[in-house]
Amino acid sequence: MLPRAIRKIVVLFLVQEYLFQKLIFCLLLHYLGSNNNNRRVRRRVGDVQSYGMLCRIPDQLTHMNRMYTVSELDCISNLRMDRNSFAHLCVMMRELGGLVDHRYVGVEEQVSMFLSLLAHHKKNRILKFNYIRSGQTISKFVHIVLKAVLKLHSLFLVTPKPVPAGSTNPRWKWFKLQHQPCTKNISKTAPTALKTATKNISKNSTKNISKTAPTAAKQH
């Protein structure tokens, strides 16, 4: 028989070895589980295509070039104006309206967003897809261009001037010639029409009274 102190030492050694093996087993399980999770995350991330700002800039430039640089017909169909008018509008917005080129969005793209929304009644989601921008960016620059347009309302909105009575414009005389005979004819024909109408009403009323009076007397 071993002495009591040696037996205690052997028991402690066996317990420590058991705990050490258990600890190693738990660490192996944790490592294997984390490795499987990382593989799943990598698969998910690999399926999603990365589309950052550097990837979007070439597509945005090609879209704007197709919008108003390639042909006159494309510019008119998309922006409702030709390229010359669009260039003049952008210059006015930049010099008088206070529009500024931002870091990633120029004045031409800002104005084209506003014109697309105004001319074709497009929604924010459609513009976001066409211009390859976020919805917040589309809304922000549309409001900026709208403020610039309201600032220049005195140039864009023309107040109509009344036509004087003695106007020598050859187009205005047709309205005068058509208006005067109508008033003369109405003033001539109105009294006669009223007289004939009152005569017919009085005749019809007397006839009806003469017909109904004998029958009423017989009944009484």
C-alpha positions as CSV (number, residue, x, y, z in Angstrom):
1,M,0.0,0.0,0.0
2,L,1.2,3.5,-0.9
3,P,1.3,6.1,1.8
4,R,-1.5,8.5,2.2
5,A,0.3,11.6,0.9
6,I,1.4,9.9,-2.3
7,R,-2.2,8.7,-2.9
8,K,-3.4,12.3,-2.6
9,I,-0.8,13.5,-5.1
10,V,-1.8,10.8,-7.6
11,V,-5.5,11.7,-7.3
12,L,-4.8,15.4,-7.8
13,F,-2.7,14.6,-10.9
14,L,-5.5,12.4,-12.4
15,V,-8.1,15.1,-11.7
16,Q,-5.9,17.8,-13.3
17,E,-5.3,15.6,-16.4
18,Y,-9.0,15.0,-16.7
19,L,-9.8,18.7,-16.5
20,F,-7.1,19.5,-19.0
21,Q,-8.4,17.0,-21.5
22,K,-12.0,18.4,-21.0
23,L,-10.7,21.9,-21.6
24,I,-9.0,20.9,-24.8
25,F,-12.1,19.1,-26.0
26,C,-14.3,22.2,-25.4
27,L,-11.8,24.5,-27.2
28,L,-11.8,22.1,-30.2
29,L,-15.6,22.2,-30.4
30,H,-15.7,26.0,-30.2
31,Y,-13.1,26.3,-32.9
32,L,-15.0,24.0,-35.2
33,G,-18.3,25.8,-34.6
34,S,-16.8,29.2,-35.3
35,N,-15.1,27.9,-38.5
36,N,-18.5,26.7,-39.9
37,N,-20.1,30.0,-39.1
38,N,-17.4,31.9,-40.9
39,R,-17.9,29.6,-44.0
40,R,-21.6,30.4,-44.0
41,V,-20.9,34.1,-43.8
42,R,-18.4,33.9,-46.6
43,R,-20.8,32.1,-48.8
44,R,-23.5,34.7,-48.2
45,V,-21.1,37.6,-48.7
46,G,-19.8,35.9,-51.9
47,D,-23.3,35.7,-53.4
48,V,-23.9,39.4,-52.9
49,Q,-22.2,41.6,-55.5
50,S,-20.2,44.5,-54.2
51,Y,-21.3,47.7,-55.9
52,G,-19.4,50.6,-54.3
53,M,-19.0,54.2,-55.3
54,L,-16.0,53.4,-57.6
55,C,-18.1,50.9,-59.5
56,R,-21.1,53.2,-59.8
57,I,-19.3,56.3,-61.2
58,P,-18.7,54.9,-64.7
59,D,-22.3,53.8,-65.0
60,Q,-23.5,57.2,-63.8
61,L,-21.3,58.9,-66.4
62,T,-22.5,56.7,-69.3
63,H,-26.1,57.4,-68.2
64,M,-25.6,61.1,-68.3
65,N,-23.8,60.9,-71.7
66,R,-26.7,59.0,-73.2
67,M,-29.1,61.4,-71.7
68,Y,-28.0,64.7,-73.3
69,T,-24.7,64.2,-75.2
70,V,-25.3,61.4,-77.8
71,S,-28.2,62.7,-79.8
72,E,-30.7,65.5,-80.0
73,L,-33.7,63.3,-80.1
74,D,-32.8,61.4,-76.9
75,C,-32.3,64.7,-75.1
76,I,-35.7,66.0,-76.2
77,S,-37.5,62.8,-75.3
78,N,-35.9,62.6,-71.9
79,L,-35.6,66.2,-70.8
80,R,-38.3,67.9,-73.0
81,M,-35.8,70.3,-74.5
82,D,-32.9,70.3,-76.9
83,R,-29.2,70.2,-75.9
84,N,-28.7,74.0,-76.4
85,S,-31.7,74.9,-74.2
86,F,-30.5,72.5,-71.5
87,A,-27.0,74.0,-71.6
88,H,-28.4,77.5,-71.3
89,L,-30.7,76.4,-68.4
90,C,-27.7,74.9,-66.5
91,V,-25.7,78.1,-67.0
92,M,-28.6,80.1,-65.6
93,M,-29.0,77.8,-62.7
94,R,-25.3,78.0,-61.9
95,E,-24.8,81.7,-62.3
96,L,-28.2,83.1,-61.1
97,G,-29.8,80.3,-59.2
98,G,-26.8,79.5,-57.0
99,L,-26.4,75.8,-57.9
100,V,-22.9,74.4,-57.2
101,D,-21.2,71.2,-58.4
102,H,-21.0,68.8,-55.5
103,R,-18.4,66.2,-55.0
104,Y,-20.2,63.4,-56.9
105,V,-23.2,65.2,-58.5
106,G,-22.8,68.0,-61.0
107,V,-25.2,70.8,-61.9
108,E,-26.2,69.0,-65.1
109,E,-27.2,65.9,-63.3
110,Q,-29.1,67.8,-60.7
111,V,-31.1,69.7,-63.3
112,S,-31.7,66.5,-65.3
113,M,-33.1,64.8,-62.2
114,F,-35.5,67.7,-61.7
115,L,-36.6,67.7,-65.4
116,S,-37.1,64.0,-65.4
117,L,-39.4,64.1,-62.4
118,L,-41.3,67.1,-63.7
119,A,-41.7,66.1,-67.3
120,H,-42.4,62.4,-66.9
121,H,-43.9,62.3,-63.4
122,K,-41.4,59.7,-62.3
123,K,-41.2,58.5,-58.7
124,N,-38.2,58.7,-56.4
125,R,-37.6,54.9,-56.8
126,I,-37.6,55.1,-60.6
127,L,-35.1,58.0,-60.5
128,K,-33.0,56.1,-57.9
129,F,-32.7,53.2,-60.3
130,N,-32.1,55.2,-63.4
131,Y,-29.4,57.6,-62.0
132,I,-27.9,54.9,-59.8
133,R,-28.2,57.0,-56.7
134,S,-29.8,56.7,-53.3
135,G,-33.3,57.9,-52.7
136,Q,-32.0,60.5,-50.2
137,T,-29.6,61.9,-52.9
138,I,-32.4,62.2,-55.4
139,S,-34.8,64.0,-53.0
140,K,-32.0,66.3,-51.8
141,F,-31.0,67.6,-55.2
142,V,-34.6,67.8,-56.5
143,H,-35.4,70.2,-53.6
144,I,-32.3,72.2,-54.2
145,V,-33.1,72.7,-57.9
146,L,-36.7,73.5,-57.0
147,K,-35.5,76.3,-54.7
148,A,-33.3,77.7,-57.5
149,V,-36.3,77.7,-59.9
150,L,-38.5,79.5,-57.4
151,K,-35.7,82.0,-56.9
152,L,-35.8,82.7,-60.7
153,H,-39.6,82.9,-61.0
154,S,-39.4,86.5,-62.3
155,L,-37.4,85.2,-65.4
156,F,-39.3,82.0,-66.0
157,L,-42.9,83.2,-65.4
158,V,-44.1,85.9,-67.7
159,T,-47.0,88.1,-66.5
160,P,-49.6,88.5,-69.3
161,K,-50.3,92.1,-70.5
162,P,-53.9,93.1,-71.3
163,V,-54.6,94.0,-74.9
164,P,-55.7,97.7,-75.2
165,A,-58.9,98.6,-77.1
166,G,-57.1,100.5,-79.8
167,S,-54.6,97.7,-80.6
168,T,-53.3,97.6,-84.2
169,N,-52.2,93.9,-83.9
170,P,-53.6,92.2,-87.0
171,R,-54.4,89.0,-85.0
172,W,-56.5,90.8,-82.5
173,K,-58.9,92.3,-85.0
174,W,-60.5,88.9,-85.7
175,F,-61.7,88.8,-82.1
176,K,-63.3,92.2,-82.4
177,L,-65.0,91.5,-85.7
178,Q,-66.5,88.3,-84.4
179,H,-67.7,89.9,-81.2
180,Q,-69.5,93.1,-82.4
181,P,-72.1,91.5,-84.9
182,C,-73.1,89.0,-82.2
183,T,-74.1,91.7,-79.8
184,K,-76.0,93.6,-82.5
185,N,-77.9,90.5,-83.6
186,I,-78.7,89.6,-80.0
187,S,-80.0,93.2,-79.3
188,K,-82.2,93.1,-82.4
189,T,-83.6,89.6,-82.1
190,A,-84.1,89.5,-78.3
191,P,-87.3,91.7,-78.0
192,T,-89.0,90.0,-81.0
193,A,-88.3,86.6,-79.5
194,L,-89.7,87.6,-76.2
195,K,-92.8,89.0,-77.8
196,T,-93.5,85.8,-79.8
197,A,-92.9,83.6,-76.8
198,T,-95.3,85.6,-74.6
199,K,-98.0,85.5,-77.4
200,N,-97.7,81.7,-77.7
201,I,-97.9,81.2,-73.9
202,S,-101.0,83.5,-73.7
203,K,-102.7,81.7,-76.6
204,N,-102.1,78.2,-75.2
205,S,-103.3,79.3,-71.8
206,T,-106.6,80.7,-73.2
207,K,-107.2,77.6,-75.2
208,N,-106.8,75.4,-72.2
209,I,-109.1,77.5,-70.1
210,S,-111.8,77.5,-72.7
211,K,-111.6,73.7,-73.0
212,T,-111.7,73.0,-69.3
213,A,-114.4,75.5,-68.3
214,P,-117.5,73.7,-69.8
215,T,-116.5,70.4,-68.3
216,A,-116.1,71.9,-64.9
217,A,-119.6,73.6,-65.2
218,K,-121.2,70.3,-66.2
219,Q,-119.8,68.5,-63.2
220,H,-121.1,71.1,-60.8
